[in-house]
Amino acid sequence: MRHPIIAAIVACTLTLPAAATQIPFDGSWREQGFLRLFSNDYAQQGSALDIVSDGTVSLLWRAVPESLRGAQAASWTWTVQQSVPPTDLAQKGGDDRNIALYFVYTTAENAENVNPNRAARLLRDKNTTALVYVWGGDKPRGTVMQSPYHPGLRTLVRRGAGTGQHTETVDLASDYRAAFGTGPGVLIGVGVTADADDTDTFIRAQLSNLTLN
């Protein structure tokens, strides 16, 4: 019979959360413009990403390593030094935001066949869903809404428009179930946007210490 102390240690070990893995900004992220191809300025600095948007918008993207496709949680720190004004995030073409962090999912079957480096194609695919955590807009923290750009994208407001620095820790699995009513599929990619083209304003921001576990 296993000693009760040993059994307790084993039980505790089995319930420990998986170690967090940092997703570095190491040059492997690639900018992918939207239809009008307005380009932001991104500087990948290892643990941090510097972002400048001067009336522009674009997406910086990288595929998730296969070992992290089942990640259940994420954390990051973001800083905004100059902010766009509050906007209506449900309005297509009027939804500027300082930073949006995309966690993009697809079905297990689709994950075997799609190119995870082609963000534009993935974000148009009917099998794609995404949690989009946003700093910006005019809605209170905790608001969840459907994106005006794709029926499978959900916008989750973490911070309203403004400046400052905050560290976020999110339960991806729980947020996904709350947003979609089911468990998540395969986490296939992550993306970062800054969007100032509709208001023709200026964003200076930073995203750092992005981890998945």
C-alpha positions as CSV (number, residue, x, y, z in Angstrom):
1,M,0.0,0.0,0.0
2,R,1.3,3.4,-0.9
3,H,2.3,5.6,2.1
4,P,-0.3,8.4,2.5
5,I,2.3,11.1,2.4
6,I,3.7,9.8,-0.9
7,A,0.2,9.5,-2.2
8,A,-0.5,13.1,-1.3
9,I,2.7,14.3,-3.0
10,V,1.8,12.3,-6.2
11,A,-1.7,13.7,-6.2
12,C,-0.4,17.2,-5.8
13,T,2.2,16.7,-8.6
14,L,-0.5,15.4,-11.0
15,T,-2.6,18.5,-10.5
16,L,0.1,21.1,-11.0
17,P,-0.5,23.4,-14.0
18,A,1.8,22.9,-17.0
19,A,4.8,25.2,-17.1
20,A,4.3,28.4,-19.1
21,T,6.2,28.7,-22.3
22,Q,7.2,32.1,-23.6
23,I,6.4,33.0,-27.2
24,P,9.3,35.2,-28.2
25,F,9.3,38.1,-30.6
26,D,12.3,36.7,-32.3
27,G,11.8,37.6,-36.0
28,S,9.6,34.7,-36.7
29,W,6.5,36.8,-36.6
30,R,5.4,38.1,-40.0
31,E,3.4,41.2,-40.8
32,Q,0.3,40.6,-43.0
33,G,-1.5,43.6,-44.2
34,F,-5.2,43.8,-44.6
35,L,-7.0,44.9,-47.8
36,R,-5.6,48.4,-48.0
37,L,-2.2,47.2,-46.9
38,F,-1.6,50.1,-44.5
39,S,1.4,49.0,-42.5
40,N,2.3,49.4,-38.8
41,D,5.8,49.6,-37.5
42,Y,6.7,46.5,-35.4
43,A,10.1,46.0,-33.7
44,Q,10.6,42.4,-32.4
45,Q,12.9,42.7,-29.4
46,G,13.0,39.2,-28.0
47,S,10.7,39.2,-25.0
48,A,9.0,42.5,-26.2
49,L,7.3,43.8,-29.3
50,D,7.3,47.6,-29.9
51,I,4.3,48.8,-31.9
52,V,3.8,52.1,-33.7
53,S,0.6,52.8,-35.7
54,D,0.4,56.2,-37.5
55,G,-3.1,56.1,-39.0
56,T,-2.4,52.5,-40.1
57,V,-3.5,48.9,-39.5
58,S,-1.9,45.5,-40.0
59,L,-1.5,42.1,-38.4
60,L,1.6,40.5,-37.0
61,W,1.3,36.8,-37.0
62,R,3.0,33.5,-36.1
63,A,2.0,29.9,-36.1
64,V,1.7,28.2,-32.7
65,P,4.3,25.4,-32.1
66,E,2.6,22.0,-32.3
67,S,3.6,21.3,-28.7
68,L,1.4,24.3,-27.6
69,R,-1.6,23.7,-29.8
70,G,-3.5,22.5,-26.7
71,A,-2.6,25.5,-24.5
72,Q,-5.3,26.3,-22.0
73,A,-4.1,29.7,-20.7
74,A,-2.1,32.7,-21.6
75,S,-0.5,35.8,-20.0
76,W,1.2,38.9,-21.3
77,T,2.0,42.5,-20.3
78,W,1.0,45.4,-22.5
79,T,1.8,49.1,-22.4
80,V,0.1,52.0,-24.2
81,Q,1.9,55.4,-24.3
82,Q,-0.3,57.0,-26.9
83,S,-3.9,55.8,-27.5
84,V,-6.6,56.0,-30.1
85,P,-9.9,57.5,-28.9
86,P,-12.8,55.3,-27.7
87,T,-14.6,53.6,-30.6
88,D,-17.5,51.2,-31.2
89,L,-15.8,47.8,-31.6
90,A,-18.9,46.4,-33.2
91,Q,-18.8,48.9,-36.1
92,K,-17.0,47.6,-39.1
93,G,-14.7,50.3,-40.4
94,G,-14.9,52.4,-37.2
95,D,-13.4,50.1,-34.6
96,D,-9.9,51.4,-34.0
97,R,-8.1,49.8,-31.0
98,N,-4.7,50.1,-29.4
99,I,-3.8,46.4,-29.3
100,A,-5.7,43.3,-30.2
101,L,-4.3,39.9,-29.4
102,Y,-5.7,37.1,-31.4
103,F,-5.8,33.4,-30.3
104,V,-6.9,31.6,-33.5
105,Y,-8.4,28.1,-33.5
106,T,-9.5,25.6,-36.1
107,T,-10.8,22.1,-36.2
108,A,-8.5,19.1,-35.6
109,E,-9.2,17.9,-39.2
110,N,-8.5,21.3,-40.7
111,A,-5.3,21.7,-38.7
112,E,-3.9,18.8,-40.6
113,N,-4.5,20.5,-44.0
114,V,-4.1,24.2,-43.6
115,N,-0.9,26.3,-43.8
116,P,-0.7,27.8,-40.3
117,N,1.5,30.6,-41.7
118,R,-1.2,32.0,-43.9
119,A,-3.1,34.2,-41.5
120,A,-5.3,36.0,-44.1
121,R,-6.6,32.7,-45.5
122,L,-7.2,31.3,-42.0
123,L,-9.1,34.4,-40.9
124,R,-11.5,33.9,-43.8
125,D,-12.0,30.2,-43.3
126,K,-15.4,29.0,-42.1
127,N,-13.7,26.6,-39.7
128,T,-11.8,29.4,-38.0
129,T,-12.7,30.7,-34.6
130,A,-10.7,33.2,-32.5
131,L,-10.6,34.9,-29.1
132,V,-9.6,38.5,-29.6
133,Y,-8.5,40.3,-26.4
134,V,-8.6,44.0,-26.9
135,W,-7.3,47.1,-25.3
136,G,-9.5,49.8,-26.8
137,G,-13.1,50.7,-27.5
138,D,-15.8,52.3,-25.5
139,K,-17.2,49.2,-23.7
140,P,-16.4,48.1,-20.1
141,R,-14.0,45.4,-19.2
142,G,-15.5,42.0,-19.6
143,T,-17.7,42.8,-22.6
144,V,-17.8,40.0,-25.2
145,M,-19.1,40.7,-28.7
146,Q,-19.1,39.2,-32.1
147,S,-16.5,40.7,-34.4
148,P,-18.0,42.5,-37.4
149,Y,-15.5,40.9,-39.7
150,H,-16.0,37.2,-39.2
151,P,-18.8,35.2,-37.5
152,G,-16.3,33.0,-35.7
153,L,-14.4,35.8,-34.0
154,R,-15.3,37.1,-30.5
155,T,-14.0,40.4,-29.2
156,L,-13.2,40.3,-25.4
157,V,-12.6,43.8,-24.0
158,R,-9.8,43.8,-21.4
159,R,-9.1,47.6,-21.3
160,G,-11.0,50.6,-22.7
161,A,-9.2,53.2,-24.8
162,G,-6.5,55.0,-22.8
163,T,-2.9,54.7,-21.7
164,G,-1.0,52.7,-19.0
165,Q,0.5,49.3,-18.3
166,H,-1.2,46.1,-17.3
167,T,-0.4,42.4,-17.0
168,E,-3.2,40.1,-18.1
169,T,-3.7,36.4,-17.3
170,V,-6.5,34.7,-19.2
171,D,-8.1,31.2,-19.1
172,L,-8.4,30.5,-22.8
173,A,-10.4,27.3,-22.4
174,S,-12.9,29.0,-20.0
175,D,-13.2,32.1,-22.1
176,Y,-13.7,30.0,-25.3
177,R,-16.6,28.0,-23.7
178,A,-18.2,31.3,-22.5
179,A,-17.9,32.9,-25.9
180,F,-18.9,29.9,-28.1
181,G,-20.7,27.5,-25.8
182,T,-18.3,24.6,-26.5
183,G,-14.7,23.6,-25.9
184,P,-11.9,25.0,-28.1
185,G,-10.5,23.3,-31.1
186,V,-6.8,23.4,-32.1
187,L,-4.9,26.6,-31.3
188,I,-3.1,27.2,-34.5
189,G,-1.8,30.7,-34.4
190,V,-1.5,34.0,-32.6
191,G,-1.7,37.5,-34.0
192,V,-1.2,41.1,-32.8
193,T,-2.9,44.1,-34.4
194,A,-2.8,47.9,-33.7
195,D,-5.5,49.8,-35.6
196,A,-5.6,53.6,-36.0
197,D,-6.6,54.0,-39.6
198,D,-10.3,54.9,-39.1
199,T,-9.6,57.7,-36.7
200,D,-6.3,58.7,-38.4
201,T,-4.6,58.9,-35.0
202,F,-1.4,57.6,-33.4
203,I,-0.6,54.5,-31.3
204,R,2.6,53.9,-29.4
205,A,2.5,50.6,-27.5
206,Q,4.4,47.5,-26.4
207,L,3.4,43.9,-25.8
208,S,5.8,41.7,-23.7
209,N,6.2,38.5,-21.9
210,L,3.6,36.6,-23.9
211,T,3.3,33.0,-22.6
212,L,1.1,30.0,-23.3
213,N,0.5,27.0,-21.0
